[in-house]
Amino acid sequence: MSCRITTFTVSNPNCSKLWSKKTSIKAFCSFRSLRVSVSGYPRGIGNSLLHSSSNSRFRLAASLELHGMKNEILVATPPSDSVVVDELKNKEWEIGVLKDEIAAMQGIRIRRTPPTGPPAHYVGTFEFLQNEDNTPRNKLEEIVWTKYVEVKEMKEKNALSSLKKALDNAPPLRDFIGSLKESYLRTGSPGLIAEVKKASPSRGVLRENFHPVEVAKAYEKGGAACLSVLTDEKYFQGSFENLVAIRNAGVKCPLLCKEFIVDAWQLYYARTKGADAVLLIAAVLPDIDIKYMLKICRKIGLAALVEVHDENEMDRMLAIDGIELIGINNRNLETFEVDISNTKKLLEGERGEKLRQKNIIVVGESGLFTPADIAYVQEAGVKAILVGESIVKQEDPTKGIRDLFGKDISA
Ligand SMILES: O=C(O)c1ccccc1NCC(=O)[C@H](O)[C@H](O)COP(=O)(O)O
């Protein structure tokens, strides 16, 4: 597929002598990524604009027509010592775009990277100005794009090799799934994963005077089997400091690191910070990533809560071996619509049968406020629930748990 360049200017006088009237530019697209090649360029420099940039410095402004859309592109050639790094970044981005193509084939709508270029704040060889296709289509996609950049930066500060070494000193693992099962047997009600969550994109701030350790202790006192700790800062006002603080405060409930995992590096990071379990979202991760991440979780001892929201995601996860815990989210993370009948819908018929055959524990997630809600999802087949808003908002979260179940589940 080729693209037409409608205008270009060479704006750096230092390199203008390298250009002759004969110079022409072609742009090629593969998987919607862009390659620019230059002909009529002096010999020995090569005809790829990117590769030749190590020998000269110049800027090229071009307006490209791509898929019938105008894209304003600024190609800024950096000093030669950063060319390799930038080319690697571009390659990484191209791989991300390719992965998105594969994910789309599995019905995944969330794109991991902006399709027409790296995010606007990305500074590399290509700097694409914002256009419609480069804007996240919904909040979940925005969170994922932000997380992708965030994780890249974190990885630069904490190499995987150091994280692997740090695993030796990580706090001892607690049995996340075992605790849910034990609670279900003991209380006859779904085991509670109580969420330590200050705010959310759909509900804003849920608890003004938020003291994560106090909330965690109150949940434990109220009979929670496990805790879910939000670690995302930008959208949930959570943090890894909260996770560490709760762990260090002597809370015994196993901890789920509630994070948007887009890279296996995050699994190691979560473990070094004291997590016993992680969340893998099927709407975000293609099957190949889920399988790979499950393998790593097993290797480092983390339990994995695999979250689905619709039939397609449930069927994809039922086809993957080794999943022990599936969460059905009643909240659509693209629209924020909450409907607890989603849990029932996904547990009906063959799907429910298959889940039972595979001994998978199902967790009902989001939008649970009353004993009637708990009874409804339990009747549908869940043996555990994940609850945030209805209990974190209560002045006394211990009492919040009692009110939610309509009974004391602590004894
Ligand atoms: O809660 C949100 O607004 C949200 C937005 C985007 C992605 C994820 C989001 N929430 C994660 C959850 O699903 C909930 O925190 C969790 O299931 C508890 O739900 P709730 O009891 O309704 O607070």
The ligand as an SDF file (V2000), in Angstrom:
LIG
                    3D

 23 23  0  0  0  0  0  0  0  0999 V2000
  -14.6410    1.4460   38.4570 O   0  0  0  0  0  0  0  0  0  0  0  0
  -14.3810    2.0620   37.3990 C   0  0  0  0  0  0  0  0  0  0  0  0
  -14.8440    3.1950   37.1560 O   0  0  0  0  0  0  0  0  0  0  0  0
  -13.4670    1.4720   36.3880 C   0  0  0  0  0  0  0  0  0  0  0  0
  -13.1750    2.1650   35.2270 C   0  0  0  0  0  0  0  0  0  0  0  0
  -12.3090    1.6420   34.2880 C   0  0  0  0  0  0  0  0  0  0  0  0
  -11.7170    0.4380   34.4980 C   0  0  0  0  0  0  0  0  0  0  0  0
  -11.9810   -0.2730   35.6650 C   0  0  0  0  0  0  0  0  0  0  0  0
  -12.8560    0.2260   36.5960 C   0  0  0  0  0  0  0  0  0  0  0  0
  -13.1360   -0.4270   37.7640 N   0  0  0  0  0  0  0  0  0  0  0  0
  -12.5800   -1.6470   38.1370 C   0  0  0  0  0  0  0  0  0  0  0  0
  -13.6190   -2.4920   38.7190 C   0  0  0  0  0  0  0  0  0  0  0  0
  -14.1530   -3.2660   37.9810 O   0  0  0  0  0  0  0  0  0  0  0  0
  -14.0720   -2.2690   40.1250 C   0  0  0  0  0  0  0  0  0  0  0  0
  -13.1300   -1.5120   40.8130 O   0  0  0  0  0  0  0  0  0  0  0  0
  -14.3450   -3.5020   40.9760 C   0  0  0  0  0  0  0  0  0  0  0  0
  -14.9410   -4.5340   40.2800 O   0  0  0  0  0  0  0  0  0  0  0  0
  -15.2440   -3.0930   42.1590 C   0  0  0  0  0  0  0  0  0  0  0  0
  -16.4250   -2.5100   41.6700 O   0  0  0  0  0  0  0  0  0  0  0  0
  -17.4510   -1.7060   42.6090 P   0  0  0  0  0  0  0  0  0  0  0  0
  -17.8610   -2.6270   43.7190 O   0  0  0  0  0  0  0  0  0  0  0  0
  -18.6170   -1.3770   41.7340 O   0  0  0  0  0  0  0  0  0  0  0  0
  -16.7280   -0.5250   43.1290 O   0  0  0  0  0  0  0  0  0  0  0  0
  1  2  2  0
  2  3  1  0
  2  4  1  0
  4  5  1  0
  4  9  2  0
  5  6  2  0
  6  7  1  0
  7  8  2  0
  8  9  1  0
  9 10  1  0
 10 11  1  0
 11 12  1  0
 12 13  2  0
 12 14  1  0
 14 15  1  0
 14 16  1  0
 16 17  1  0
 16 18  1  0
 18 19  1  0
 19 20  1  0
 20 21  2  0
 20 22  1  0
 20 23  1  0
M  END
$$$$
